[in-house]
Amino acid sequence: MRIRLRAWILVGAGLLAVSSGPAYGADASSAEPGAGSVRYTVRDLGTLGGTRSEATAIDGNTVVGSSLTGGDAAEHAFAYDLRRHTMTDLGTLGGSSRATGVEGDYVVGRSGLSTGGPAHGFAYNLRTRRLVDIGTLGGGSTDITGLSGDTVVGTSSLPGDVTTHAFAYSLRTRTMTDLGSLAGPSGTSTAAAVNGAIVVGSSSLPNTPATTLHGFAYNLRTGLMTDLGTLGGRSSTANDVSGSTVVGQSRTAGDGLTGYAYDLRTGIRTDLGSRFLTAQLISGTTVVGGDGLLSSSFDLTTHTSAVIGSGRGVTEVDQLAGNVVVGDNFAPNSFAFVARVDNGDFTYLPSLGGLNSSATQISRRGVVAGSAALPSADPVTANGPFHAAVWVPRAVA
């Protein structure tokens, strides 16, 4: 499972939109929800008593995210049960909290230890209803970036809070492992994602400036960290992993930038081209990424590429699951969408009465989680508060 942390881009009422309709400057039907072969029904998940909330992840019947509490006094992580239609406040470690991922019985996220103080990663067990501080590698803070099975990965500061290292935390044994760096104990590293026993991220190198990074893959079974190298340039990153294939960004011999895929079994590196400079994600043999404007897909078997969506505005993909992607299309307003990279199907998702919406993850059953705007009480503003929402698919006859 890939967790992507998102900023609260849309939670302020009317933050991005000031009109009452799509901002494309083309026909309004281009932003109508349900344009693809599947239509979706939107469901408001409500809040923990405050004015706004956001869903960040979904697994099975559990949706997680964060919400303002009564009187908008604080932000707390929540878990919503789609079967019982109930939202549970997961509490905090002393300050505010935010859930960013869920798999099975476990919810993970980040919480402040006090108001304005350092933040630690947390794990919440939905069965026992216990919130656990996963701690740090000796520094003041941790940041969770991935969850796979009972393994949580992220980045922690070391004693003194000057250097950071990637870590893996076992939910079963409650132990945190320092993954080190390619430059040894004194180097820096960050974890981006985990799939099974493979953790990927970026690390500093020995005898080079601290700002020069290479992507790495760390095998939790063998304890070995592999330098993924570059496409001829001086630096690279690793952003996601599926099976034995890692994707990221690299400098070329001519100091250009391009996306790449690296097979850990064969050592074969594939240049994905300049369409895949940002937010590289992989599922099976399908890669998606962006160039800062449009998002595209790449098939590692056929080496064919295609633009996702209409090619208008800015398309941002937040999750890839098989051949299905979810994300947002900004033009300049934000419209949540679901798309298939195998057949080009593209569907805008409806809002909750306001104009804008934002999608973050899709479940195995095709339910999409995110946030959507309520109607605005102000006639010159398109959006009311944003609430956590899910979109439930229904096939079109």
N, C-alpha and C positions, 0 to 999 in steps of 0.2 A: 504494500500500500504506500502511495506517495502522498505526503502531506505538504501542502504549500501554504505558508503563512501569508496572510493578506492584510493590508492596511484597511482602515475604515474609510474607503474611498467614497461611499455613497450614503453613509448613515445620517448625514445632516440633511434636514428637509430642504429640498430644492437646491442642493449644493451644485449639481451639474446642470440642471434643467430649469429653464425659465419660460418655456413655451408649453402649449397644451397638446402638442402632437409631435410625431417623429421629426428629427432635425436633419433628415437626409437631403433636403432640397430636391429630391426626386419624388416619385409618386409615393404617397403615404402607405400604400399597400406593401411596400418593400419592408416595412418594419412591423407588419401585422403578425401577431403570434400564430403559430400553427401552420407556417408556410410549407413545411415538409410533409412526409407521409404519416407522421404520428402527431396527434394533438395532445396537449397537456392541460390538466386542471390544476390551478394553483391553490395552495392551502396555506393560510396564515397560521403560524405556530405560536403567535402571541409573544409575550415577554414575561419577565420575572417581576412585573409591577411597574416598570419604567416605561418610557416612551418609545424605545427602540431596541432592536435585537438583530443578530446576524447569525446565520448558520454557516459553519466552516467545513463540516465533514459529515459523511453518512456511511453507515455500515448496517446492512440488514434493516431492522426497524428502529434503529437509534440514530438520531440526528444530534450533533453537538455544535456548540458555538458559544456566544456570550450575549448577555443582555444587561441593560440597566435595571437596577432594582427600584423599588418604590421611591417616588420623589426624585428619581434619577440620581440617587445618592452615591451609587457605586456600580461598577461593572463586575458581574460574576459569570463564571462558566456555567453552562447548563447542558443537560442531556434531555432530549425529548423522545418519548416513546410513541411511535406512530400507531401502535395498536391500541394503547390506552388513552392516547391524546392528552398526555400529561407531560409537563415540563418540570424537571427537577433541578434545583439550585445545588451545584456541586461544592459550593463554599470556596474558601480561599486559604492561602497560607498566611494571611494577615493583612494583605492589601487587596488590590483588584485581581481578577483572574480571568483567563480566556482559554477555552478548549479549542484545540487545533486539529485533533485527530481522534478516530475511534476505530477499534477493531475488536470484534467479539465483546468480551466483558470489560475491556479496558478503554478508558478515555485518557488522553494525554493533553497537556497544555502548559501554560506558564502562569505563574502568580507572583505578585509582589509579596515580599515578607512583611512589608508595612507600607503605609501611604508614602509614596515618593522614594521608597527604599529599593534595594536590589531585588531581582526576581529570580526564582528558581523554576525549573521544570517540575511538573507534578504528574502523577498517575492516579486515576480514580477507578476503583473496582465497582462496576455497576451491581454486581451480585452481593458484595459485602458492604457496599456504600462507604468505603474507606478512601480518604484522600491521603496520598503519600507524597512527601517531599523527596524527590530523587537525589537531591543534594548537588554537589559540585566536585570538581577535581582540586579543591582547595582554595579556589577563588570565591568571588562574591556572587557570580551569576551563572546560569545555564540557559540555553536556548534549544528547544526540541525542534528537529526538522524532519524526522522520519519515524515510522512505526511499521514493523513487519513481524507478525506472530507475537512472540513475547519479548522482542527486542526493540528498544527505543534508542534512537541515535540523535546526536546534536552536537553542540559546541559549548564548552565550559571554559571559564577563565581559570588560570592557575594561580597559586599564591602570589599576591602582589597585584593581581588584576592587570598585568601588562601583557601577558602572553595567553593565547587560547589554544586548546587542543580539541580535536574531535573525540567523542566518547561513544561507547555503547553501554546501555543499561539493560540488565536482565530483569524483567518484571517477575520472573519466577524466583530468582535468588536475591533480588534487590541489591545487586552489586553493580558498580559502575567501573568500566574498564577504560583506561586512557589509551587511545589508539596511537598516540605519539605523532610524529611528523617525519617527512622525508629528510629533514635536516637534523633529526635526532631530538633529544629532550628539550633543547633550547629553541627549536623551531616552532612555527605556528601552523595550525591546521584547522579546518572547519569541515563538518560533515554536512552533506546535502541530502542524501537519501540512503535507504537500505532496502534490499530485497533478499530474503532468505539470509544467507551467511555473508553476503557481500555488502559492504558499506562503501560509498563513494563520496568524494569531496575534493578539496583543494588544499595544497600544502606548500610551505616555503621549502627551499632547496639548500643544500650545504654550499657554503662559500659563494653565495649569490645575494644580491639585495633582498631584503625581506619582502619587498613588493613583487618579486618575481615568483610566480606560483606555477605548479604543475598539478593537473588532476591526478588523483590516486584512487586505487581500489584496495580495500582492506578485507582480508578473508578472516572472519571470526573463528573459523575452525582451525586454521593453521597459524594465525597470529601474524601473517605476513602482509606488509604494505607494498603495493606495486605502483611504481611511477608510470603513468600512462603516456608520458612523453608529449610530443607536439606534432604538428604537421609541418615541421621545419623551422618554426619560429622559436621564440624564447619562452613563451608561457602558454598555459592551458588551464582549463577548469573541468571538473566533472559535476554534472548536475543531476543525473538520474541513472538508474540501472534496472534492467529486466533480464532475468536469467544470467547469462554471461556477457551481455552487451551493455556497455557504458556509453552515455552520450554527454557531450559538453561542447565547449568552445575552445578554439585554438588559434594562435598566431601562425601564419604561414611563413615560408622562407622570405617572401617579399614584404613581411610585416603587415600583411592583411589579416582580416578576421574571418573565420568561417566556423561552421558547426562540424562536428565529427562524431562518428560512432566507432567504438573500439571493442573487438571481440577478445575477451580474456583467455579463451581457449586457444585461439589460433594466432593471436597477436596482430590480426589484420585490422588496419585503421581505414575507415571510409570517410572521405571528404564529402560533407553534406551540402556545401556551398554557402553562399552569402545570405540565403533565406533563413538560415538557422543559427542566427547569432545570439538569440536570447531565449530563455525559458525552455531549453531542450527537455523533452519528455519522451519516454519510450515505453511501449507495451508490445511484447513479442517482437515482431520484425517491423513494427510501425513506429516512426519517429515523428514528432511534431515540434515546431519551434517557430520563432518569429524574427523579423528584421527590424523591429521597432515600429512597424506600420501594419504589415499583414502577417498572418500566421499561415504556415504551409505544412503539408504532410510529406513524408519520404518513406518509400517502401524499400527496405534493405534487401529484399529478394530480387525485385525487378529494377531497382535504382530509378524508379519514377517518382516525380514530385508533383503536387497539385496545391493550389491555393485553397484555403478553407474559407467558405462563405462567398459573399458577393464581390469582394475585392474593394469595397468602399469603406472609408473610415479606418479606424484602428481595431484590429481583431486580436484579442488576447485570450489564449487558451490556458485554462487553469488545471484541467485534468484530462488525461488520456486513459481510457479503459478499453482494451481491445481495439476496435475500430471506431469507437465513439469518443468524441471530445465534448467538453462543456467549457463555456467561457463567456466573454462579454465582447460586444461590438460597440465601439465608441465613435460617434459621428455627429456632434461631440457628446450627445447623450449616450447613456449606457443601456444596452439591451442584452439580457441574458439569452444564450442560445445553446442548442444541442445540435451537433453535426456528426455525420458519418463520413469517415475518410475513404471508405471503400466505394461508395456510390455517389458521394457529393451531396447527399440529403442534408438540408439546413433548416432548422426550425427556431424561430424566435419564441421566447417564453413570455406569457402574459404577466402583467404586474397585478398588484392588489388594489387597483383603482387609481394609483398615481401613474406617472409615465415610465419611470425607470425600474430596472431590475438587475441583479447580478448573480451569476451561477458559480459555484465553487467545486462541487463534486457530484458524481452520479453513482448510484448503488448498482449491484448486480441485477436487480429487478428493474432498472431503468428509471428509478425515482431520483430526481435532481434536487439538491439542496443549495440554498443561497439566501438572498434577501430581496425584498421587493417593496416598492413604495406604496403607502396608503394614500387615499385622496387627500388633497391639500385643502385646508380651511381658508387659504389665501387665494383669491381668484387670479392673481398674477404669478403664482408659483405652481409648478407642475406636480411637485411631490410633497406629500406629507411625510411623516416619520417612516423609516424603513423598519420592517419586521422580518425576522427569520421566516423562511418559507420553503415549501417543497412543491415540486411540480410532478404530478402523477400522470404517467402516460396512458393514453387510450387510443387503440388502433383506429385508423380511419377506414371505413368500409369502402 
